Amino acid sequence: MKIGLFTTVLGSLGVRDLIAKVKALGHVEALELGTGGWPGHAHVDVHALADPARARQFGQMIADAGLSISALSCHSNPLHPDATVAREADEVFRRSVRLAAQLDVSVVITFSGCPGDADNAKHPNWITTPWPPEYLETLEWQWTEKAVPYWTDTAHFAADHGVRVALEPHPGFLVYNPETALRLRDAVGDTIGVNFDPSHMYWQGIDVPTAIGVLGPAIFHVHAEDVLLDRGNIAANGVLDAKSYRQMRGRSWLFRSVGWGHDEVEWKRTISALRLAGYDSVLSIEHEDALLSIDEGLQQAVTFLSRLVPAEPPAEPWWT
């Protein structure tokens, strides 16, 4: 298992400066490179690297630094009811898949997306309750008329390029937990899996090791990000919280750097569950902690994980 970094947090740096920064952190062996979408900081020019020679040169630069590319990420909403927004999301995804094939990267990460409530809708409509009855009717329409057709076609496209699609379960989109992730995977095939981010599970009340066990081989990539749960605010208002992330004192939960929301015991449970599920790849640090600077948050996450992440699995159980 390796420690990696989702590079969009360092989006202001050019690629060579990014590599130098990552090497200075120590222990980081893999990069998850943004190619567009949210939050918009791309370290990869998908147009320029469409040229095979330039793609090989770029990949060699990463390899010469002793790093690998764990995934390309283009988080966006390809099911958006605004046709222009959906088309742009689809285009950046498909460019990312083509580039991944050029770079010999096996995983592209995005969101499942969320449609509106009708063909003429203007905004996405995330439904979280089956009642009043029109909610459930709309939810079924979103799945059968929008999500399954789109992802069936898109999964075939990715498979034709030798790429797997890791959809990140995230509230606000149709795929937001293990159940919805497996529903889509069952409908469109095993080219679709998940980018597992524990931070999106914790605040929903999901036990992370249990979720990992449920998903099993559907886990294609993993983010290392934490959440701090404010028990007082949750006791008063529950976990659903639409307040701005800037209103930190009043929120029920906050994104935190690894180790600032859950302790080593919990992260050991998570890493052990990943190994039991057959995942032995990259833990890609994602930094969205408003209480720590970028430099401090990344360094603390690297230091924390370096104490926990096993370098390699045993060849066989020691007791045999």
C-alpha positions, 0 to 999 in steps of 0.5 A: 500500500502506498501514500499518494496525493490528490494534487489539486490542492497545489494547483498554483504550482507547475508540474516540476514545482509540484514534484519538488513539493511532493518529494519534500513531503517524504513518503508520498509515492503516487500522484492523483492528477486533476484534469478539470472539473471541480475544483478546476486546478488541472496539472495535466493539459489533456489537449497537449498530451493527446499527442502520444509523444508528449504523453510519454514525455510527461509520464517519463518525467513523473517516473524519473522523479520516483513517482507513479500516477494513481489516477486522473480526476475530473470531478463533475456532473455529467447528468446535469439538467443544463445540457451545456454543463453536462456536455462539458463534464462529459467532454472532460471525462472522455478526454481524461479517459483517452489521456489515461490510456496514453499514460497507462493509468488504469483509473479515472475518477469523477462523480456519478452526477445528479439530474434534475426532476424533468427534462426541462429542469434547470438545476440538479435535484438530489432526492433523499426521501421516498415521500411525498410520493412524487419524490420516489417517482422522480428518483426512479426516473433519474435512475432509469432514464438518465443515470443508467443509460448514460453510464452504460454507454460511458462505461463501454467507452472507458472499457474500450480504452482499458480504463476503469471508472471510479465514481466517488460516492458523495451526497448531492449525487445519485451515488452517495453511499455503498448501496447506490454505488453497487446499484449502478455497478450492478446495472452497467457492469464492473467497469464502474467502481468507486473512489472510496473517501471515508470523509463522505461516509463518516458524517452520514453515520456509515461505519467505514470498515463495514462499508469497505467490506460491502464494496469489496472489489468495487473499490478502485481508488481511495482518498485519505481525508477525515471529518470532524463530527461536532456532537453538540451541533449534531445533537441539535440539528442532525447530520444534514447541514447546508450551511457554508463551510465558512460557518465552522462553529455552527456546522455539524461536521467539517472536513479535516486532515487525516487524524484530526477527525478520527484517531489512529485506531479508527484509521487502522481499522480502515486500512485493515478493512481495505486489505481484507477487501483486497485493496493494496494500492494508493491512499491518496491524501485530499486536503480540504481542511480550513483549520490547517494551512496547506503545508501543515495539513499535508505534512501532518497527513503524511506523517500520520499515515506513514506510521500506519500504512504497511509497506507490503503484505506478508508473503504468507501468514506467519503461523502456517 
